[in-house]
Amino acid sequence: MSIHKCRVALTAATIMIAAPIAIPHYASAQVAVIDAANLTQNILTATRELQQIDNQIQSLQNEATMLENQAKNLTSLNYSSLDGITNDLQQISDLMNQAQGISFDVQSVEAAFQQAYPQQYAAGTSFPQLLTDAQTRWQNARDAFQQTMTVQSQIAQTVQTDTGKLATLVDASQGAVGSLQAQQATNQLLALSIKQQLQVQTLMAAQGRAEALKDADSAEAEAEGSAAFTTFLGSSNAYTP
C-alpha cells in the first residue's frame, strides 16, 4: 500500500473513532464490545510509524540528490585546448631557434659580437676585411628583421585559432554541469591567456634583437669609417699646400 493510501485509511479511521458509535439493538449475547481507547492508541502508533517512513523517504531523496550533485561535480570536461596551445608555442619556439647570424644563445652572441662588432679596428686593416665585416653586420640586421616578421606572422595565425578556442572555452565554462568542468574550463582559459602573454614576450624579444643589431651596425659604421680613413692615409701625411 502506498504512503498516500495509508494516510487516507488512517484519517478515515480517526473520523470513525471521533464519530458516535451506533450499535444496533440485538440480543445481549451478540453485542460486540469496542475498546475505543485501544483503537485510538493503535491509530496514533500507526501515524507515528507513517511519519517515520516519511522522514526516511525524505532522507533517501536527499541522499540521492547529494549523490547526483557529486556525480555532476566529478564530470570531466570533454574539450581540451592544451594540445593546440602547446603546439602553437612550440612552433614559435622553433622559429626563435632558427635565428640566423647572432642567435639567442648567450655564448654564441658574445663570440659573434666580438668578431663582427669590434670596439676598434687594428691599424692597417684592409679594405676587403672592412667590407666583409660591413656585409656581415648588414646580413645580421636583415636576418633579424626577417625573423621578426616571421614570428609576427606565426603569432597572427595563432590569434585566429585562439579566437575559436576562447569562444569554446567560455561556452564550456558557462554550461558546466559541475565544479570539475568549471575548474577545467577556467584552467584552460588561464593557459590560453598565459600563451598569449608568452607570444607577446617572444615577439618583443625578436623585435628587440632586430633593433639592437640595427643600432650596433650604425655604431660600428663609425669605427669602420675611422679605420678606412686610416688605411687610406697609410703612413703618408695629408697634402699640405
MIZA-58679 format. One record per residue: residue in three letters; x, y, z of N, C-alpha, C, O in turn. Coordinates in steps of 0.2 Angstrom, whole numbers, padded with zeros to 4 digits, always signed. Layout:
residues N
alaXYZXYZXYZXYZ
...
end
This chain:
residues 241
met+0004-0006+0000+0000+0000+0000+0004+0006+0000+0009+0006+0004
ser+0003+0011-0004+0007+0017-0004+0006+0022+0002+0001+0021+0006
ile+0010+0026+0003+0010+0031+0008+0004+0035+0008+0001+0036+0013
his+0002+0037+0002-0004+0041+0002-0010+0037+0004-0015+0040+0007
lys-0011+0031+0002-0017+0027+0004-0017+0025+0011-0022+0025+0014
cys-0011+0025+0014-0010+0023+0021-0013+0030+0025-0017+0029+0030
arg-0011+0035+0023-0014+0042+0026-0021+0042+0025-0024+0044+0030
val-0024+0040+0020-0031+0041+0019-0035+0036+0024-0040+0038+0027
ala-0032+0030+0024-0035+0025+0028-0035+0027+0036-0040+0026+0039
leu-0029+0030+0038-0028+0032+0045-0033+0038+0046-0036+0038+0052
thr-0034+0042+0042-0038+0048+0043-0046+0045+0043-0049+0048+0048
ala-0047+0041+0039-0054+0038+0039-0055+0035+0046-0061+0035+0049
ala-0050+0031+0048-0051+0028+0055-0052+0032+0060-0056+0031+0065
thr-0048+0038+0060-0049+0043+0065-0055+0046+0066-0058+0047+0071
ile-0058+0047+0060-0065+0050+0059-0070+0045+0062-0075+0047+0066
met-0069+0039+0061-0074+0034+0063-0074+0034+0071-0079+0033+0074
ile-0068+0035+0074-0067+0034+0081-0070+0041+0084-0074+0040+0089
ala-0069+0046+0081-0072+0053+0084-0079+0053+0083-0082+0056+0088
ala-0082+0050+0078-0089+0050+0077-0093+0045+0083-0090+0040+0085
pro-0099+0047+0084-0103+0042+0089-0103+0035+0086-0105+0035+0080
ile-0103+0030+0090-0103+0023+0088-0110+0021+0089-0113+0021+0094
ala-0114+0019+0083-0121+0017+0084-0121+0009+0084-0118+0006+0079
ile-0123+0007+0089-0123-0001+0090-0130-0003+0089-0135-0001+0093
pro-0132-0007+0084-0139-0010+0083-0141-0014+0089-0137-0016+0093
his-0148-0013+0091-0151-0017+0096-0152-0024+0095-0156-0026+0091
tyr-0147-0028+0097-0148-0035+0096-0148-0039+0103-0149-0035+0109
ala-0148-0045+0103-0148-0048+0109-0142-0047+0113-0137-0046+0110
ser-0142-0047+0119-0136-0046+0123-0130-0050+0122-0124-0049+0123
ala-0131-0056+0119-0126-0061+0118-0122-0059+0111-0117-0061+0110
gln-0125-0055+0107-0122-0053+0101-0119-0046+0101-0117-0044+0095
val-0119-0043+0106-0117-0036+0106-0109-0036+0106-0106-0040+0111
ala-0105-0033+0102-0098-0033+0101-0096-0027+0105-0098-0021+0104
val-0091-0028+0109-0088-0023+0114-0082-0020+0110-0077-0024+0108
ile-0081-0013+0109-0076-0010+0105-0072-0006+0110-0075-0002+0114
asp-0066-0007+0111-0061-0003+0115-0059+0003+0112-0054+0002+0108
ala-0062+0008+0112-0061+0014+0109-0054+0017+0111-0050+0019+0106
ala-0052+0017+0117-0045+0019+0119-0039+0015+0116-0034+0018+0113
asn-0041+0009+0116-0035+0004+0112-0035+0006+0105-0029+0006+0102
leu-0041+0006+0102-0041+0008+0095-0037+0015+0093-0034+0015+0088
thr-0039+0019+0097-0036+0026+0096-0028+0026+0097-0024+0029+0093
gln-0026+0022+0102-0019+0021+0103-0015+0018+0097-0010+0020+0095
asn-0019+0013+0094-0016+0009+0089-0015+0014+0083-0010+0014+0079
ile-0020+0018+0082-0020+0023+0076-0015+0028+0077-0011+0030+0072
leu-0014+0030+0083-0008+0035+0084-0001+0032+0083+0003+0035+0081
thr-0001+0026+0085+0005+0022+0084+0007+0021+0077+0012+0022+0074
ala+0002+0020+0073+0002+0019+0066+0004+0026+0062+0008+0026+0058
thr+0001+0031+0065+0003+0038+0062+0010+0040+0063+0013+0042+0059
arg+0012+0038+0070+0019+0040+0071+0024+0035+0066+0029+0038+0064
glu+0022+0029+0065+0026+0025+0061+0026+0028+0054+0031+0027+0050
leu+0020+0030+0052+0020+0033+0045+0024+0039+0044+0027+0040+0039
gln+0024+0043+0050+0029+0049+0050+0036+0047+0049+0040+0051+0046
gln+0038+0042+0053+0045+0040+0052+0046+0037+0045+0052+0038+0043
ile+0042+0034+0042+0043+0032+0035+0043+0038+0030+0048+0038+0026
asp+0039+0043+0032+0040+0049+0028+0047+0052+0029+0050+0054+0024
asn+0049+0052+0035+0056+0055+0036+0062+0051+0033+0066+0054+0030
gln+0061+0044+0033+0066+0040+0030+0066+0041+0022+0071+0041+0019
ile+0060+0042+0019+0059+0043+0012+0063+0050+0010+0066+0050+0005
gln+0061+0055+0014+0064+0061+0013+0072+0061+0013+0075+0064+0009
ser+0074+0057+0018+0081+0057+0019+0085+0053+0013+0090+0055+0011
leu+0081+0048+0011+0084+0044+0005+0084+0049-0001+0088+0049-0006
gln+0079+0053-0002+0078+0058-0008+0084+0063-0007+0087+0065-0012
asn+0085+0065-0001+0091+0070+0000+0098+0067-0002+0102+0070-0005
glu+0099+0060+0000+0105+0057-0002+0105+0056-0009+0111+0056-0012
ala+0100+0054-0012+0100+0053-0020+0102+0060-0023+0106+0060-0028
thr+0099+0065-0021+0101+0072-0024+0108+0074-0023+0112+0076-0027
met+0111+0072-0016+0118+0073-0015+0122+0069-0019+0127+0072-0022
leu+0121+0063-0020+0125+0059-0025+0124+0061-0032+0129+0061-0036
glu+0119+0063-0034+0118+0066-0041+0122+0072-0042+0126+0073-0047
asn+0122+0077-0037+0127+0083-0037+0134+0081-0037+0138+0084-0041
gln+0136+0076-0033+0143+0074-0033+0145+0071-0040+0151+0072-0042
ala+0141+0067-0043+0142+0064-0049+0143+0070-0054+0148+0070-0059
lys+0139+0075-0054+0140+0081-0058+0146+0085-0057+0150+0086-0062
asn+0148+0085-0051+0154+0089-0049+0160+0085-0051+0166+0088-0053
leu+0160+0078-0052+0165+0074-0054+0166+0073-0062+0170+0070-0064
thr+0161+0076-0065+0160+0075-0073+0166+0079-0076+0167+0085-0075
ser+0170+0076-0080+0176+0079-0083+0173+0083-0090+0169+0081-0093
leu+0177+0088-0091+0176+0092-0097+0178+0088-0103+0183+0086-0103
asn+0174+0088-0108+0175+0084-0114+0179+0088-0120+0178+0086-0125
tyr+0182+0093-0118+0186+0098-0123+0192+0100-0119+0192+0102-0114
ser+0197+0099-0123+0204+0101-0121+0208+0105-0126+0208+0103-0132
ser+0210+0111-0125+0214+0115-0129+0221+0115-0128+0225+0119-0131
leu+0223+0111-0123+0230+0111-0121+0235+0109-0127+0240+0112-0127
asp+0233+0104-0130+0237+0102-0136+0238+0107-0141+0244+0108-0143
gly+0233+0111-0143+0234+0116-0148+0238+0122-0145+0242+0125-0149
ile+0237+0123-0139+0241+0129-0136+0249+0127-0136+0253+0131-0137
thr+0250+0121-0134+0257+0118-0133+0260+0118-0140+0266+0120-0141
asn+0256+0116-0145+0259+0116-0152+0261+0123-0155+0266+0124-0158
asp+0256+0128-0153+0257+0134-0156+0264+0137-0153+0268+0140-0156
leu+0265+0136-0146+0271+0139-0143+0277+0135-0145+0282+0138-0146
gln+0276+0129-0147+0282+0125-0150+0284+0128-0156+0290+0128-0158
gln+0279+0129-0161+0281+0132-0167+0284+0139-0167+0289+0140-0170
ile+0282+0143-0162+0285+0149-0161+0292+0148-0158+0297+0152-0160
ser+0293+0144-0154+0300+0142-0151+0305+0140-0156+0310+0142-0156
asp+0302+0136-0161+0306+0133-0166+0308+0139-0171+0314+0139-0173
leu+0304+0144-0172+0306+0149-0176+0311+0154-0173+0316+0156-0176
met+0311+0154-0166+0316+0158-0162+0323+0155-0163+0328+0158-0163
asn+0322+0148-0162+0329+0144-0163+0332+0144-0170+0338+0142-0170
gln+0328+0146-0175+0331+0146-0181+0334+0153-0183+0336+0155-0189
ala+0335+0157-0178+0338+0164-0179+0345+0163-0182+0349+0159-0180
gln+0346+0167-0188+0352+0167-0191+0357+0172-0189+0355+0177-0186
gly+0364+0171-0190+0369+0176-0188+0370+0176-0181+0373+0171-0178
ile+0367+0181-0177+0368+0181-0170+0362+0178-0167+0356+0181-0168
ser+0362+0172-0164+0356+0169-0161+0355+0171-0154+0357+0176-0152
phe+0350+0168-0151+0348+0169-0144+0352+0166-0139+0350+0166-0133
asp+0357+0162-0141+0362+0159-0136+0367+0163-0133+0370+0167-0137
val+0368+0163-0127+0372+0168-0123+0379+0168-0126+0382+0173-0128
gln+0382+0162-0126+0389+0161-0128+0390+0163-0135+0395+0166-0137
ser+0386+0161-0140+0387+0162-0147+0386+0170-0148+0389+0172-0153
val+0382+0173-0144+0381+0180-0145+0387+0184-0144+0389+0188-0147
glu+0390+0182-0138+0396+0185-0136+0402+0184-0141+0405+0189-0143
ala+0403+0178-0144+0408+0177-0148+0407+0180-0155+0411+0183-0158
ala+0401+0180-0158+0399+0183-0164+0399+0191-0164+0401+0194-0168
phe+0397+0193-0158+0398+0201-0157+0405+0203-0157+0406+0208-0160
gln+0409+0200-0154+0416+0202-0153+0419+0201-0160+0424+0205-0162
gln+0417+0197-0164+0420+0196-0171+0418+0201-0176+0422+0204-0180
ala+0411+0202-0176+0408+0206-0181+0407+0213-0179+0407+0218-0183
tyr+0408+0215-0172+0407+0221-0170+0413+0223-0165+0411+0224-0159
pro+0419+0223-0167+0424+0225-0163+0424+0232-0161+0421+0237-0164
gln+0427+0233-0155+0427+0240-0152+0431+0245-0156+0429+0251-0157
gln+0436+0242-0159+0440+0246-0164+0444+0242-0168+0445+0236-0167
tyr+0446+0244-0174+0450+0240-0179+0457+0242-0178+0459+0247-0176
ala+0461+0237-0179+0468+0237-0179+0471+0242-0185+0468+0242-0190
ala+0476+0245-0183+0479+0249-0189+0481+0245-0195+0484+0239-0194
gly+0480+0247-0200+0482+0243-0206+0477+0238-0209+0478+0234-0213
thr+0471+0238-0206+0465+0233-0208+0464+0235-0215+0463+0240-0217
ser+0463+0229-0219+0462+0230-0226+0455+0232-0228+0451+0231-0224
phe+0454+0235-0234+0448+0237-0236+0443+0231-0237+0437+0231-0235
pro+0446+0225-0240+0442+0219-0240+0439+0217-0234+0433+0214-0233
gln+0443+0217-0229+0441+0215-0222+0436+0219-0219+0431+0217-0216
leu+0436+0226-0220+0431+0231-0218+0425+0229-0222+0419+0230-0219
leu+0425+0228-0228+0419+0227-0232+0416+0220-0230+0410+0220-0230
thr+0420+0215-0229+0417+0209-0227+0413+0210-0220+0408+0207-0219
asp+0416+0213-0215+0413+0214-0209+0406+0218-0210+0401+0217-0206
ala+0407+0223-0214+0401+0228-0215+0395+0223-0218+0389+0224-0216
gln+0397+0219-0223+0392+0215-0226+0389+0210-0221+0383+0208-0221
thr+0393+0207-0216+0391+0203-0211+0386+0206-0206+0381+0203-0205
arg+0387+0212-0204+0383+0216-0200+0376+0218-0203+0371+0217-0200
trp+0377+0219-0210+0371+0221-0213+0366+0214-0214+0360+0215-0213
gln+0370+0209-0215+0366+0202-0216+0363+0201-0209+0357+0198-0209
asn+0366+0202-0204+0364+0200-0197+0357+0204-0196+0352+0202-0193
ala+0358+0211-0197+0352+0215-0196+0346+0213-0201+0340+0213-0198
arg+0347+0211-0207+0342+0209-0211+0339+0203-0209+0333+0202-0209
asp+0343+0198-0207+0340+0192-0204+0336+0193-0198+0331+0189-0197
ala+0338+0197-0194+0334+0199-0188+0328+0201-0189+0323+0199-0186
phe+0327+0206-0194+0321+0209-0196+0316+0204-0199+0310+0204-0199
gln+0319+0200-0203+0316+0194-0207+0313+0189-0202+0307+0187-0202
gln+0317+0188-0197+0314+0183-0192+0308+0186-0188+0304+0183-0186
thr+0309+0193-0186+0304+0196-0183+0297+0196-0187+0292+0195-0184
met+0298+0197-0193+0292+0197-0197+0289+0190-0197+0283+0189-0197
thr+0293+0185-0197+0291+0178-0197+0287+0176-0191+0282+0173-0191
val+0290+0178-0185+0287+0177-0179+0280+0181-0179+0275+0178-0176
gln+0280+0187-0181+0274+0191-0181+0268+0187-0185+0263+0187-0183
ser+0270+0184-0191+0265+0181-0195+0263+0174-0191+0257+0173-0192
gln+0267+0171-0188+0265+0165-0184+0260+0167-0179+0255+0163-0178
ile+0262+0172-0175+0258+0174-0170+0251+0176-0172+0246+0175-0169
ala+0251+0180-0178+0245+0182-0181+0240+0176-0183+0234+0176-0182
gln+0243+0171-0185+0239+0165-0187+0236+0161-0181+0231+0159-0181
thr+0240+0161-0175+0238+0158-0169+0232+0162-0166+0228+0159-0162
val+0233+0169-0167+0227+0173-0164+0221+0171-0167+0216+0171-0163
gln+0221+0169-0173+0214+0167-0177+0212+0161-0173+0206+0160-0172
thr+0216+0156-0172+0214+0150-0169+0212+0151-0162+0207+0148-0159
asp+0215+0156-0159+0214+0157-0152+0207+0160-0151+0204+0159-0146
thr+0204+0163-0156+0198+0166-0155+0192+0160-0155+0188+0161-0151
gly+0193+0155-0159+0189+0149-0158+0190+0146-0152+0185+0144-0149
lys+0196+0145-0149+0197+0142-0143+0193+0145-0137+0190+0143-0133
leu+0194+0152-0137+0191+0156-0132+0184+0156-0132+0181+0155-0127
ala+0180+0156-0138+0173+0155-0138+0171+0148-0135+0166+0148-0132
thr+0175+0143-0137+0173+0136-0135+0174+0136-0127+0169+0133-0124
leu+0179+0138-0125+0180+0138-0118+0175+0142-0114+0173+0140-0108
val+0173+0148-0116+0168+0152-0112+0162+0148-0112+0158+0148-0107
asp+0160+0145-0118+0154+0141-0118+0154+0135-0113+0149+0134-0110
ala+0160+0132-0113+0160+0126-0109+0160+0128-0102+0157+0125-0097
ser+0163+0134-0100+0163+0136-0093+0156+0138-0091+0154+0137-0085
gln+0152+0142-0095+0145+0144-0094+0140+0138-0093+0136+0138-0089
gly+0142+0133-0097+0137+0127-0097+0140+0121-0093+0137+0116-0094
ala+0145+0122-0089+0147+0117-0084+0142+0114-0080+0138+0118-0077
val+0142+0108-0079+0137+0104-0075+0139+0103-0068+0135+0102-0064
gly+0146+0104-0067+0148+0103-0060+0155+0107-0059+0157+0111-0064
ser+0157+0107-0053+0163+0111-0051+0169+0109-0055+0174+0113-0057
leu+0170+0102-0057+0176+0100-0060+0176+0103-0067+0181+0105-0070
gln+0171+0102-0071+0170+0105-0078+0172+0113-0078+0176+0115-0082
ala+0169+0116-0073+0170+0124-0072+0177+0125-0071+0180+0130-0074
gln+0181+0121-0066+0188+0122-0065+0192+0121-0071+0197+0124-0072
gln+0191+0115-0074+0195+0113-0080+0194+0119-0086+0199+0120-0089
ala+0188+0121-0087+0187+0126-0092+0191+0133-0090+0194+0136-0094
thr+0191+0134-0083+0195+0140-0081+0202+0139-0082+0206+0144-0084
asn+0205+0133-0080+0212+0132-0081+0214+0133-0088+0219+0135-0089
gln+0210+0131-0093+0212+0131-0100+0211+0138-0102+0215+0141-0106
leu+0207+0142-0099+0206+0149-0101+0213+0153-0098+0216+0157-0102
leu+0215+0151-0092+0221+0154-0090+0227+0152-0094+0232+0156-0095
ala+0227+0145-0096+0233+0143-0100+0233+0147-0107+0238+0149-0110
leu+0227+0148-0110+0227+0152-0116+0229+0159-0115+0232+0162-0119
ser+0227+0162-0109+0230+0169-0108+0237+0169-0107+0241+0174-0109
ile+0240+0164-0103+0247+0164-0102+0251+0163-0109+0256+0166-0110
lys+0248+0159-0113+0251+0158-0120+0251+0164-0124+0256+0166-0127
gln+0246+0168-0124+0246+0175-0127+0251+0179-0124+0254+0183-0128
gln+0252+0179-0118+0257+0183-0115+0264+0181-0117+0269+0185-0118
leu+0265+0174-0117+0272+0172-0120+0273+0174-0127+0279+0175-0129
gln+0268+0174-0131+0269+0176-0138+0271+0183-0138+0275+0185-0142
val+0268+0187-0134+0270+0194-0134+0277+0195-0132+0280+0199-0135
gln+0279+0192-0127+0286+0192-0125+0291+0190-0130+0296+0193-0131
thr+0289+0184-0133+0293+0182-0139+0294+0187-0144+0299+0188-0147
leu+0288+0190-0146+0289+0195-0152+0293+0201-0149+0297+0203-0153
met+0292+0203-0143+0296+0208-0141+0304+0207-0141+0308+0211-0142
ala+0305+0200-0139+0312+0198-0140+0315+0198-0147+0321+0201-0148
ala+0311+0196-0151+0313+0196-0158+0314+0203-0161+0319+0205-0164
gln+0309+0208-0159+0310+0215-0161+0316+0218-0158+0319+0222-0161
gly+0317+0217-0152+0322+0220-0148+0329+0218-0151+0333+0222-0151
arg+0329+0211-0153+0335+0209-0156+0337+0213-0163+0342+0215-0164
ala+0331+0213-0167+0332+0217-0173+0334+0224-0172+0339+0226-0176
glu+0331+0227-0168+0333+0234-0166+0340+0235-0164+0344+0239-0165
ala+0342+0230-0159+0349+0231-0156+0354+0229-0162+0359+0233-0162
leu+0353+0225-0166+0358+0224-0172+0358+0230-0176+0363+0231-0179
lys+0352+0233-0178+0352+0239-0182+0357+0244-0179+0361+0248-0182
asp+0355+0245-0172+0359+0251-0169+0367+0249-0168+0371+0253-0169
ala+0368+0243-0167+0375+0241-0167+0378+0242-0174+0384+0243-0174
asp+0375+0240-0179+0378+0241-0186+0379+0249-0187+0384+0251-0190
ser+0375+0253-0184+0376+0260-0185+0382+0263-0181+0386+0267-0183
ala+0382+0260-0175+0388+0262-0171+0394+0259-0174+0400+0263-0173
glu+0394+0253-0176+0401+0251-0179+0403+0254-0185+0409+0254-0187
ala+0398+0257-0189+0400+0261-0195+0405+0266-0194+0409+0268-0198
glu+0404+0269-0188+0409+0275-0186+0416+0272-0185+0421+0275-0188
ala+0416+0267-0182+0423+0264-0181+0426+0261-0187+0432+0262-0189
glu+0422+0259-0192+0424+0256-0198+0426+0262-0203+0431+0261-0206
gly+0422+0268-0202+0424+0273-0206+0431+0276-0204+0435+0278-0208
ser+0432+0276-0197+0439+0279-0195+0444+0274-0197+0449+0277-0199
ala+0443+0267-0197+0448+0263-0199+0450+0263-0207+0455+0263-0209
ala+0444+0264-0210+0445+0265-0218+0449+0271-0219+0453+0271-0224
phe+0448+0277-0216+0451+0283-0217+0459+0282-0215+0463+0284-0219
thr+0460+0279-0209+0467+0277-0208+0471+0273-0213+0476+0274-0214
thr+0467+0268-0215+0470+0264-0220+0472+0268-0227+0477+0266-0230
phe+0467+0272-0228+0468+0276-0234+0474+0280-0234+0478+0281-0239
leu+0475+0284-0228+0481+0288-0227+0488+0284-0227+0493+0286-0230
gly+0487+0278-0224+0493+0274-0223+0498+0278-0219+0496+0281-0214
ser+0505+0278-0221+0510+0281-0217+0512+0288-0219+0516+0291-0217
ser+0508+0290-0225+0509+0297-0228+0505+0302-0224+0500+0300-0221
asn+0508+0308-0225+0504+0314-0222+0499+0316-0227+0500+0316-0233
ala+0494+0320-0225+0489+0323-0229+0493+0328-0233+0498+0331-0230
tyr+0490+0330-0239+0493+0335-0243+0493+0342-0240+0487+0344-0237
thr+0498+0346-0239+0498+0352-0236+0500+0357-0242+0506+0357-0244
pro+0496+0362-0243+0498+0367-0249+0504+0371-0246+0506+0376-0250
end
